Amino acid sequence: MKKNILIGVCAGIASYKTCELVRLLVKDGFFVKVIMTQSATKFVTPLVFQTLSANMVYLDMFALAGEENIKHIELTEWADICVVAPLTANTLSKIANGLCDNLLTTVICALPEAKKIIFAPAMNTNMWKNPIIQENTDKLKKLKRYIFLNPQSGLLACGDYGQGRMPEPEEIYTKIKASLK
C-alpha cells in the first residue's frame, strides 16, 4: 500500500528540483500533497505542483477558514511522512525555535511525534555554515523524528562553489522510501 507524502516547499531556487521529486513520487504511486510558503511561489507557481501532484496546493492557513475541517490538523493526520525540500535557513530556524507563523511551520509543529520529517536544506555556503544555523540544525538532529540530508557541495545559484546545494530528487526519494519501512 502506497503512503501519503506531505511536501513542504520553501523559497529557494532549488525548489525547481522539488518538482522532479513530486513527479518521482506520484509516478511510483505515492499520494502527494504540497504546502508552499508564500515566498516559495516566487520561484515555482502552485499550479506546477498542483498539476504534478493532482492535488490542490496549500498556501495560507487563514484562507482555509470556513472549511469543514481544520486544515493544518487534517494534513497532519493525512500525512505518513513530511519532507521539506528545499529547507531554507529561515524555515529551519523557525522550526528549531517552535515558531508557527505560516501553514508549513504550523503543520510541522502539529505533526504527531511518531511521524518523521525529512529536511533537505538548500542555501548559500555561508548561510549553511553560520553558527546559528548549525546550532538550530544540531538542535533538531538530536530529536529522532527529524532526518537531515546535508546539502551537497557544488556550484551554487549565487555563483559561489561550496556546500549548500539541495540533494538531488533521487536521493531524497530514496530516503523517503527507506524512512517509510
C-alpha positions as CSV (number, residue, x, y, z in Angstrom):
1,M,0.0,0.0,0.0
2,K,1.4,3.4,-1.0
3,K,1.8,6.1,1.5
4,N,0.8,9.8,1.8
5,I,3.7,12.2,1.4
6,L,3.4,15.8,2.5
7,I,5.9,18.0,0.8
8,G,6.9,21.4,2.1
9,V,8.4,23.9,-0.3
10,C,10.3,26.9,1.0
11,A,11.6,29.9,-1.0
12,G,14.8,28.9,-2.8
13,I,16.0,28.5,-6.3
14,A,16.3,24.7,-5.6
15,S,12.5,24.5,-5.5
16,Y,12.6,23.6,-9.2
17,K,14.2,20.3,-8.1
18,T,11.2,19.6,-5.9
19,C,9.0,19.4,-9.0
20,E,11.0,16.4,-10.0
21,L,10.7,14.9,-6.6
22,V,6.9,15.2,-6.7
23,R,6.9,13.6,-10.2
24,L,9.0,10.7,-9.0
25,L,6.7,10.0,-6.0
26,V,3.5,10.2,-8.0
27,K,5.0,8.0,-10.7
28,D,5.7,5.4,-8.1
29,G,2.1,5.5,-6.8
30,F,2.5,7.7,-3.7
31,F,-0.1,10.2,-2.8
32,V,1.4,13.7,-2.6
33,K,0.1,17.0,-1.2
34,V,2.2,20.2,-1.3
35,I,2.4,23.1,1.1
36,M,4.3,26.1,-0.1
37,T,5.4,29.2,1.8
38,Q,4.2,32.4,0.2
39,S,7.8,33.3,-0.8
40,A,8.2,29.9,-2.5
41,T,5.6,30.9,-5.0
42,K,8.0,33.5,-6.4
43,F,10.2,30.6,-7.6
44,V,7.7,27.9,-8.8
45,T,4.0,28.5,-9.2
46,P,1.5,26.5,-7.2
47,L,-0.1,25.4,-10.5
48,V,3.0,23.4,-11.3
49,F,2.8,21.4,-8.0
50,Q,-1.0,21.1,-8.4
51,T,-0.5,19.6,-11.9
52,L,2.3,17.2,-10.8
53,S,0.6,16.0,-7.6
54,A,-3.0,16.1,-8.9
55,N,-4.0,17.8,-5.6
56,M,-4.6,21.3,-4.6
57,V,-1.6,23.2,-3.2
58,Y,-1.8,24.6,0.3
59,L,-0.5,28.2,0.8
60,D,-2.2,30.1,3.5
61,M,-3.5,28.9,6.8
62,F,-6.0,31.7,7.1
63,A,-7.5,31.3,3.7
64,L,-8.8,27.9,4.9
65,A,-11.4,29.5,7.3
66,G,-14.9,28.2,6.8
67,E,-13.8,24.7,5.7
68,E,-15.4,21.8,7.5
69,N,-12.1,20.6,9.0
70,I,-9.1,22.4,10.5
71,K,-6.8,22.1,7.5
72,H,-3.4,22.1,9.3
73,I,-4.6,19.3,11.6
74,E,-6.2,17.4,8.7
75,L,-2.9,17.5,6.8
76,T,-1.0,16.1,9.8
77,E,-3.4,13.2,10.1
78,W,-3.3,12.5,6.4
79,A,0.5,12.5,6.1
80,D,2.6,9.4,6.7
81,I,5.7,11.4,6.4
82,C,6.7,15.0,5.8
83,V,9.5,16.3,3.6
84,V,10.7,19.9,3.4
85,A,12.7,20.5,0.2
86,P,14.2,22.9,-0.1
87,L,14.5,23.9,3.5
88,T,15.7,27.4,3.9
89,A,17.7,28.9,6.8
90,N,14.6,30.9,7.7
91,T,12.2,28.0,8.0
92,L,14.8,25.8,9.7
93,S,15.3,28.4,12.4
94,K,11.6,28.8,12.8
95,I,11.0,25.1,13.3
96,A,14.0,24.8,15.7
97,N,12.6,27.5,17.8
98,G,8.9,26.5,17.7
99,L,7.7,29.4,15.6
100,C,4.5,28.8,13.8
101,D,3.8,31.8,11.6
102,N,2.8,30.1,8.4
103,L,0.9,27.0,7.3
104,L,4.1,24.9,6.8
105,T,5.7,25.7,10.2
106,T,2.3,25.2,11.9
107,V,1.8,21.8,10.3
108,I,5.3,20.6,11.2
109,C,4.7,21.7,14.8
110,A,1.4,19.9,14.9
111,L,2.6,16.6,13.3
112,P,2.3,13.7,15.8
113,E,5.7,12.7,17.2
114,A,5.7,9.3,15.6
115,K,5.7,10.9,12.1
116,K,9.2,11.5,10.6
117,I,10.2,14.7,8.9
118,I,12.9,14.8,6.3
119,F,14.8,18.0,5.7
120,A,16.7,18.8,2.5
121,P,18.4,22.1,3.2
122,A,19.5,24.4,0.4
123,M,21.2,27.8,0.9
124,N,24.4,29.7,0.3
125,T,27.5,28.1,1.9
126,N,28.0,31.0,4.4
127,M,24.4,30.6,5.5
128,W,24.7,26.9,5.9
129,K,28.0,27.3,7.9
130,N,26.6,30.1,10.1
131,P,26.9,29.0,13.7
132,I,23.3,29.9,14.5
133,I,22.0,27.7,11.6
134,Q,24.4,24.9,12.7
135,E,23.1,25.2,16.2
136,N,19.5,25.1,15.0
137,T,20.3,22.1,12.8
138,D,22.0,20.3,15.7
139,K,19.1,21.0,18.0
140,L,16.7,19.3,15.5
141,K,19.1,16.4,14.8
142,K,19.0,15.4,18.5
143,L,15.3,14.6,18.1
144,K,14.8,11.2,16.3
145,R,11.9,12.4,14.2
146,Y,14.0,14.9,12.2
147,I,16.1,13.4,9.4
148,F,18.6,15.7,7.6
149,L,20.0,15.2,4.2
150,N,23.0,17.5,4.3
151,P,23.4,20.0,1.4
152,Q,25.8,18.9,-1.3
153,S,28.9,20.7,-2.5
154,G,29.0,22.3,-5.9
155,L,28.2,25.4,-7.9
156,L,25.5,27.4,-6.2
157,A,23.0,29.7,-7.8
158,C,24.9,32.8,-6.5
159,G,28.0,31.7,-8.4
160,D,29.9,30.5,-5.4
161,Y,31.3,27.0,-5.1
162,G,30.6,25.2,-1.8
163,Q,28.3,23.2,0.4
164,G,24.7,24.4,0.1
165,R,23.1,22.6,-2.9
166,M,19.9,20.7,-2.2
167,P,20.3,17.0,-2.5
168,E,19.1,15.6,-5.8
169,P,15.5,14.5,-6.0
170,E,16.5,10.8,-6.5
171,E,18.5,10.9,-3.2
172,I,15.5,12.5,-1.3
173,Y,13.2,9.9,-2.9
174,T,15.4,7.1,-1.8
175,K,15.5,8.5,1.8
176,I,11.7,8.8,1.8
177,K,11.2,5.1,0.8
178,A,13.8,3.9,3.4
179,S,12.2,6.0,6.1
180,L,8.7,4.6,5.5
181,K,9.9,1.0,6.0
